[in-house]
Amino acid sequence: MKKNKISKNWVNRQRRDIFVRQSKVDGYRARSAYKLIEINEKFKIFKGGMSVIDIGAAPGSWSQFASKSIKNGKLISIDLKKMDPIQNSIQIKGDFTDQKIQNEIKSYFTKGFDVVMSDMAVNTTGIKNIDSIQTGELCKEAMVFSKEVVHEKGFFISKIFMGSTFNEIVALGKKIFKEVKVFKPKSSRKDSKESFIICKNLR
């Protein structure tokens, strides 16, 4: 009974959600596109000709926006799930934490990437602290990987949750990058503990 109530609430919330409706109008696969759009408006990240890695890309709305924004650039989208094709995107189906997959990503572009972005999150258990810690570990792994593949003036963007790993992630960001900002877009739901970390310029 409780589960039905939760899913009913979710359906109602989706119906009322302006960003869900807007994503259908704009042709994005998920409302999360608007989080990246807001991040880009604030931090002026994407330009034509860039090379971008999108980790945890499914269903693909971040890749859709990046593809439009980096005309004639290079985009690699990776996820455990298979995605529908996205224009100008090389898709890798696999586990990003697997070294073989990381090597495959590196093999596509040896010059260094402009942006590594991650909207990875674990399948939630409903226990917020555990979810926050596990998603935080994914963020740290993506950040360490970005250090190996972004060039000197590159960006790293990732979802993070407010919680016990938050300060640790920000500290790691400051160790690897010269500029570190934390930003919560308007399109993030008010009751969500998510924010995004935006790092720039390798140390």
C-alpha positions as CSV (number, residue, x, y, z in Angstrom):
1,M,0.0,0.0,0.0
2,K,2.8,2.4,1.0
3,K,4.7,1.7,-2.2
4,N,1.5,2.5,-4.3
5,K,1.1,5.8,-2.4
6,I,4.8,6.7,-3.1
7,S,4.5,5.9,-6.8
8,K,1.2,7.8,-7.1
9,N,2.9,10.8,-5.4
10,W,5.8,10.5,-7.9
11,V,3.4,10.4,-10.9
12,N,1.5,13.5,-9.6
13,R,4.8,15.3,-9.0
14,Q,6.0,14.5,-12.5
15,R,2.8,15.9,-14.0
16,R,3.1,19.1,-12.1
17,D,6.8,19.5,-12.8
18,I,7.4,22.3,-15.2
19,F,10.8,20.8,-16.3
20,V,9.3,17.4,-17.1
21,R,6.7,19.2,-19.3
22,Q,9.4,21.4,-20.9
23,S,11.7,18.4,-21.7
24,K,8.9,16.9,-23.8
25,V,8.5,20.2,-25.7
26,D,12.3,20.6,-26.2
27,G,12.8,16.9,-27.1
28,Y,15.1,16.1,-24.2
29,R,14.9,12.5,-22.8
30,A,14.8,13.7,-19.1
31,R,14.4,16.8,-17.1
32,S,18.0,16.5,-15.9
33,A,19.0,18.3,-19.2
34,Y,18.0,21.6,-17.6
35,K,20.5,21.1,-14.7
36,L,23.3,21.0,-17.2
37,I,21.8,23.9,-19.2
38,E,21.8,26.0,-16.0
39,I,25.4,24.9,-15.1
40,N,26.5,25.9,-18.6
41,E,24.7,29.3,-18.4
42,K,26.5,30.1,-15.1
43,F,29.9,28.7,-15.8
44,K,30.2,29.1,-19.7
45,I,31.6,25.6,-20.3
46,F,30.6,24.3,-23.7
47,K,31.9,25.6,-27.0
48,G,32.1,24.2,-30.6
49,G,34.8,21.7,-31.3
50,M,35.2,20.5,-27.7
51,S,35.7,16.9,-26.7
52,V,33.4,15.7,-23.9
53,I,33.0,12.5,-21.8
54,D,29.5,11.9,-20.3
55,I,29.7,9.2,-17.6
56,G,26.4,7.7,-16.4
57,A,24.8,9.1,-19.5
58,A,21.5,7.2,-19.8
59,P,18.9,8.0,-20.8
60,G,21.0,10.6,-22.6
61,S,19.7,14.1,-21.9
62,W,23.1,15.5,-20.9
63,S,24.7,14.0,-24.0
64,Q,21.8,15.5,-26.1
65,F,22.6,19.0,-24.8
66,A,26.4,18.5,-25.1
67,S,26.0,17.2,-28.7
68,K,24.2,20.4,-29.7
69,S,26.7,22.6,-27.9
70,I,30.0,21.2,-29.2
71,K,29.3,21.3,-32.9
72,N,32.0,19.3,-34.8
73,G,33.4,18.2,-31.4
74,K,33.7,14.7,-30.0
75,L,31.3,13.2,-27.4
76,I,31.7,9.8,-25.7
77,S,28.7,8.7,-23.7
78,I,29.0,5.8,-21.3
79,D,26.5,3.9,-19.2
80,L,25.6,0.4,-17.9
81,K,22.4,0.7,-19.9
82,K,22.0,0.7,-23.6
83,M,20.9,4.1,-24.9
84,D,19.1,5.2,-28.1
85,P,21.6,6.8,-30.5
86,I,22.6,10.5,-30.0
87,Q,24.0,12.6,-32.8
88,N,27.8,12.8,-32.9
89,S,28.1,10.5,-29.9
90,I,30.3,7.4,-29.5
91,Q,28.4,5.2,-27.0
92,I,30.1,2.7,-24.7
93,K,27.9,0.2,-22.8
94,G,29.7,-0.9,-19.7
95,D,30.8,-0.2,-16.1
96,F,32.8,3.0,-15.9
97,T,34.6,1.7,-12.8
98,D,36.1,-1.2,-14.8
99,Q,39.7,-0.4,-15.9
100,K,39.1,-1.9,-19.3
101,I,36.3,0.5,-20.0
102,Q,38.4,3.4,-18.8
103,N,41.2,2.4,-21.2
104,E,38.6,2.1,-24.0
105,I,37.5,5.7,-23.3
106,K,41.1,6.9,-23.4
107,S,41.8,5.1,-26.6
108,Y,39.2,7.3,-28.5
109,F,41.0,10.6,-28.0
110,T,44.6,10.8,-27.1
111,K,44.9,14.6,-27.0
112,G,43.0,15.2,-23.8
113,F,39.4,16.0,-23.2
114,D,37.9,19.5,-22.5
115,V,35.1,18.3,-20.2
116,V,34.4,15.2,-18.1
117,M,30.9,15.2,-16.7
118,S,29.1,12.7,-14.5
119,D,25.5,12.4,-13.5
120,M,26.2,8.9,-12.0
121,A,24.2,7.9,-9.0
122,V,23.7,4.5,-7.4
123,N,20.3,2.8,-7.4
124,T,18.9,4.4,-4.3
125,T,18.2,2.3,-1.2
126,G,16.0,5.0,0.4
127,I,18.6,5.3,3.2
128,K,19.9,8.7,2.4
129,N,23.2,8.5,4.1
130,I,24.2,5.2,2.4
131,D,23.0,6.6,-1.0
132,S,25.1,9.7,-0.4
133,I,28.2,7.8,0.5
134,Q,27.9,5.4,-2.5
135,T,27.2,8.2,-5.0
136,G,30.1,10.1,-3.5
137,E,32.5,7.2,-4.2
138,L,31.4,7.3,-7.8
139,C,32.0,11.0,-8.0
140,K,35.5,10.6,-6.5
141,E,36.3,7.9,-9.0
142,A,35.2,10.0,-11.9
143,M,37.2,13.0,-10.6
144,V,40.4,10.9,-10.3
145,F,39.8,9.6,-13.8
146,S,39.3,13.2,-15.1
147,K,42.7,14.1,-13.7
148,E,44.2,11.6,-16.2
149,V,42.2,12.6,-19.3
150,V,41.3,16.3,-19.2
151,H,43.8,18.9,-20.4
152,E,45.2,21.7,-18.3
153,K,42.2,24.1,-18.7
154,G,39.6,21.3,-18.7
155,F,36.4,21.0,-16.6
156,F,35.0,18.3,-14.4
157,I,31.3,18.4,-13.6
158,S,29.5,16.0,-11.3
159,K,26.4,15.4,-9.2
160,I,27.1,15.3,-5.5
161,F,24.8,14.8,-2.5
162,M,24.9,16.8,0.7
163,G,26.0,14.3,3.3
164,S,29.0,12.8,5.0
165,T,31.2,12.6,1.9
166,F,30.5,16.2,0.7
167,N,33.5,17.9,2.3
168,E,35.8,15.0,1.3
169,I,34.8,15.5,-2.4
170,V,35.2,19.2,-2.3
171,A,38.7,18.8,-0.7
172,L,39.7,16.3,-3.4
173,G,38.4,18.7,-6.0
174,K,40.7,21.4,-4.6
175,K,43.6,19.1,-4.6
176,I,43.2,18.3,-8.3
177,F,41.8,21.6,-9.7
178,K,42.6,25.3,-9.1
179,E,38.9,26.4,-9.2
180,V,36.1,24.5,-7.4
181,K,32.5,25.7,-7.1
182,V,29.3,24.0,-5.8
183,F,26.0,24.9,-7.4
184,K,22.4,23.9,-7.0
185,P,20.4,24.6,-10.2
186,K,16.8,25.7,-9.9
187,S,15.8,22.6,-11.8
188,S,17.0,20.4,-8.9
189,R,14.0,19.7,-6.8
190,K,13.9,21.7,-3.6
191,D,13.6,18.5,-1.5
192,S,16.6,16.9,-3.2
193,K,19.9,16.9,-1.5
194,E,21.8,17.0,-4.8
195,S,24.1,19.7,-5.9
196,F,26.8,19.8,-8.6
197,I,30.5,20.3,-8.2
198,I,32.2,22.3,-11.1
199,C,36.0,22.1,-11.2
200,K,38.2,23.9,-13.6
201,N,41.9,24.1,-14.5
202,L,44.1,21.3,-13.4
203,R,46.8,22.0,-10.7
